[in-house]
Amino acid sequence: RKTYGFKFLLQGVLMGFRYMKHHSAAPAEDVGYDAAADEVIMFHGLTRENIEAIAEIQFARLRNLLGLRKLKMRFTDAAKAYVIDAGYEPAYGARPLRRAIQRHLQDPLSMAILEGDFSPGTEIQIELENDEQGVPFLVFRQNQGGGEVD
């Protein structure tokens, strides 16, 4: 199954046809329409609340993976919001969120675990900090207690 024309929906082009003057429609060979398409499915972009719910599911999956190594994770609210903001592109669905979780959480956390920064039984505190230029980034620390558990 293939999906055609999403980028054209964002540009206001009707899938399978292109707008002509006076609102007439003509076949849209130039927009990549495939005559083999058997249905058109319209959908609405995800809301911020949808993305937050999807993020919670993805965070739970990451917690389960860490649990296999006897590790736990805890987010500050700012760190969680940072990851969600990095992946919030409503027109593109949940894929940008998945990439943001991979880039900001999974990849660096995996490297830290492989380098021996966290041993089994550790609770990892994920916090948001800024570098000297004010650019935010996530920091992974062994939790020293206190704060709300995620």
Disulfide bonds with the S-S distance in Angstrom:
none
